Amino acid sequence: AQKITQTQPGMFVQEKEAVTLDCTYDTSDPSYGLFWYKQPSSGEMIFLIYQGSYDQQNATEGRYSLNFQKARKSANLVISASQLGDSAMYFCAMSPQNAGNNRKLIWGLGTSLAVNP
Amino acid sequence: DAMVIQNPRYQVTQFGKPVTLSCSQTLNHNVMYWYQQKSSQAPKLLFHYYDKDFNNEADTPDNFQSRRPNTSFCFLDIRSPGLGDAAMYLCATSSRQAPYEQYFGPGTRLTVT
């Protein structure tokens, strides 16, 4: 069965420091995509970063990078130089890549990040 | 700016009174999704449209219906809201070119009294 596990319900980080949010996944699909979304208290779900299972390099988007370790089935999100505005819920999700009409994202339970000034 | 728009942002309805939530997009994406998200939980997919092709999740209650009259608009109808239907409802879209990348609207927070 496909599953996303986020083991950290809550995390604290000091402003300007880096933080790693953990995500492990389970799938038997040979081809899949991994995502991170940010959800502030306002409720909007914001796409952060995407990693394809066959991508050779780890994905990066500005201050966000995805530490993809395929053999360990982990896709941790690293946020560098944390800002107060990074305080939010962070969700890891997965989708099969060659899914045709199957567009369902498998979601983790989320990690609540608080950035301290 | 291209975006996903949801109206209203906050909706209050009475127990059993039908309610419709709306979603529109200017991204010209062919896939549109409706999610339900309850407090401190991950979003739960209710259904999605791939063009006009409707795909219902097996565990979506019959109380929830959807309409997609054209590419830009999609509606979520709750025929007889119960107290347990109070939640955030998120609309999302994705394209053929990047089918795994979903863009979300700001959500509609539904309260049932």
Interface residues (C-beta under 8 A of the other chain):
Chain A: G33 F35 Y37 S42 G43 E44 M45 I46 F47 Y50 F91 S95 Q97 A99 N101 R103 K104 L105 W107 G108 L109 G110
Chain B: V31 Y33 S40 Q41 A42 P43 L45 H48 Y50 D53 N55 E57 M88 L90 A92 S94 P99 Y100 E101 Q102 Y103 F104 G105 P106 G107 R109
